[in-house]
Amino acid sequence: MQTWVWIVIAVVLVAIVAAALIGAQQQQKRRSLQDTFGPEYEREINERRNWREAERELSGRLERRRELDIRPLEPQQRERFTAAWSNVQAHFVDAPADAVQEADTLITSLMRERGYPMGEFDQRAADLSVEHGKVIDRYRTAHDISQRSASGQASTEDLRQAMVDYRALFSDLLGADERTQARAR
């Protein structure tokens, strides 16, 4: 065979190997994002209808999270928040709409105490999604119900669902401290 044929074969083989390596890296990145964000990964794909754009957004969230100083709660802080949550739940019986507003405020306070920035709701949800991807959609639902409740457009069943969803995020935010401490041991 002539030299130029060997060169073409070598170039084609290098291109095939390079394409395989790039594909493997993309698959690994995709799996990592899916593991990190859970259902939030699929939500972003469905919302954007473009997996590259969705993955770029999620990767950006990871970068932003690395810059944040998210810290665990001290035991006294945990006790204070746990007691406050119990009070909010007890208040639900007599004033469901007020209790939902209180739950929203308590979640915001807990996030602030942990070090999350307190920007617009969508940014807060994006920041939370990195470590709380399994419950972030519940936070969005609860917040939406809270907003509708403020204008008198939420039923008692809606308000109950908001409390259940807020509790899921509240527990996950407190549980994150326990997971972080267990990894440190």
SULPEMO-V509902 format. One record per helix or strand. SS is the DSSP state (~ for helix, > for strand). FROM is the first residue (numbers start at 1). LEN is the number of residues. If there is no record, write none. Layout:
ss->{SS | SS}
from->{FROM | FROM}
len->{LEN | LEN}
This chain:
ss->{~ | ~ | ~ | ~ | ~ | ~ | ~ | ~}
from->{3 | 39 | 51 | 75 | 96 | 121 | 136 | 156}
len->{35 | 10 | 17 | 18 | 19 | 12 | 15 | 29}
